[in-house]
Structures are given as structure tokens and as C-alpha cells.
């Protein structure tokens, strides 16, 4: 007996990929348009359609587009780097952050030495950059260890990937 | 008695995956080295998002010496997705990008201040190599910021 569900006029990329009928209430249709077949193919390869369905069902509808975007990105990273995936990208960004932190510390040390040694009346009050101190306020670099509840970056610090 | 003894042996040597699926764990089980019996949550976490067959396919496609790291990274990503169902570990990447942008702004400001002092101060000895290295640090790595510029900003 044929299903009574109404049919959409054209299949979304997910239903085309899975060779099934795309209904009007298809969960994937708003996020995997027919003109972007590779997007779903990547997500399907890494996560699988049923897992994506479960993930989307756990997320409120207004946030599903962002959830799909992040899944697509994770899938792309995993296909590019099957061993480390997004973790490779995180480790790389952390290295960059460490380097920036070091360079900034060196620069600030030089500026601090300058304020005690040079003959210029005042480094901190007449420098044209002093008025910008409020705009570029000091950021604690410990803040970059973002703990969104999973402690991942803390773990990466303790057990860094190569 | 023999049957119970055999069952005990099977139970005690099964990996977490085979235990989860209630199946015999063969000696060459691809999951066994990475999903030990004493940590069932690790597999449950990864299986929730990737599925056992996808994990098995991924592991089969890579050299044996890299599989442990691959499973670790899958586990970390799965944990991130549990904590943040919308963005997963991409949320961490976005946040790191923002932190890096802030740090680069501060570095550029410090560099400009050093250049100013270099031009105006008596006795200030610039180090050209430091200035150059500060300039080089300002660039983003290729391929990491393009996706974010279209999605999140």
C-alpha cells in the first residue's frame, strides 16, 4: 500500500542520494538542497543518515541550520584528515595561539623595558597608542582554553596530538 | 559447568563493542585494541554519532599505527557534540579563531608601538628580526578561516 504522505515536487539531496521519496515534511530538505549533492554525501559518509536524523531531532529547529553546517564542516575535516579530523585543526590553532602569546609577551616586555630606560618624557601617556588601550584591552590568554563543558582543550594540553 | 566456564571466558575477553552488540569477539576484532572492556562509555559515545560500521570502515582504511589516534579524535569530537549538540567541536574552533583575532590585534598594536618608539626614542634599539616575526605572525593559516567567514560572521 502506498504511503499517504504528500510528496514534494523535487527531491532534496539526501533523498536523491538515498533513492527514496522526498516528502513535504522531509527533515533533510531545508538543509540539503538538491543543487548541493556533495554536502550530504560527505555527511552521510562520516556520520550516516540515521545518526544525522537523530542529531537534528535533538536540536531545536531554529538551530538546525547551524548544526548541519557544523556537521558538514566536521565531515569535510574528517575526510581531509581521516586520523585527526577537526582535532587537527584545533591543535593547529592552539599552536598558533601559543606562538602569538609568546610573541606578545616578548613585545610587551620590550615596551616595559622601554618605559624605564628611554629619555622620552612618558611612554604611556604621550604615545598615540595609549588612547587605544581601552579598545584593545588585555585579554587573559588563559581564556583561550575554552572549556565548553567538555574539557577538551584542557585534555589537548595534557595529551596533545602531534 | 563447561558451558558456564566457556561463557565466562567469552565475556571476560570481549571488547566493549562486541559486548555492546552481544556478539562473540574474534581474535582479530578491529575494535578490540581501542575500545577496551573496562570503558564501555567510550564506545557508546562514539557510536552515538558515527555508528559502529562507519567507525569500522574508517579504521580499515588507515594504517594500524594511526588507528589509536583516530579513535581518540573521534571520541573527543563525540564528547564535544554531546556537550554542544549544535556546534560540537566547531564551536571550539570558532572560539579559538576569535581569540586569535584578538591576540593578533594586540600584537599589531604592540608592533606599531615598537615602531613608533623606534622612530622617536633615543636609545631604543629595535630588533628587526622581532618586528619581522611579528608581521609574519599576523597571517591566518590557509584554508581554516574561509568556511567561518561564510557561516558564522
Interface residues (C-beta under 8 A of the other chain):
Chain A: X45 X46 X47 X48 X50 X51 X54 X55 X58 X59 X63 X66 X67 X69 X70 X71 X73 X74 X76 X82 X83 X84 X85 X86 X87 X88 X89 X90 X92 X93 X94 X96 X97 X99 X100 X101 X103 X104 X106 X107 X108 X110 X111 X114 X117 X118 X119 X120 X123 X127 X128 X129 X132 X136 X138 X139 X141 X143 X144 X146 X148 X149 X150 X152 X153 X155 X156 X161
Chain B: X48 X49 X50 X51 X53 X54 X58 X61 X62 X66 X69 X70 X72 X73 X74 X76 X77 X79 X80 X81 X82 X83 X84 X85 X86 X87 X88 X89 X90 X91 X92 X93 X95 X96 X97 X99 X100 X102 X103 X104 X105 X106 X107 X109 X110 X111 X112 X113 X114 X116 X117 X120 X121 X122 X123 X124 X127 X130 X133 X134 X137 X141 X144 X147 X151
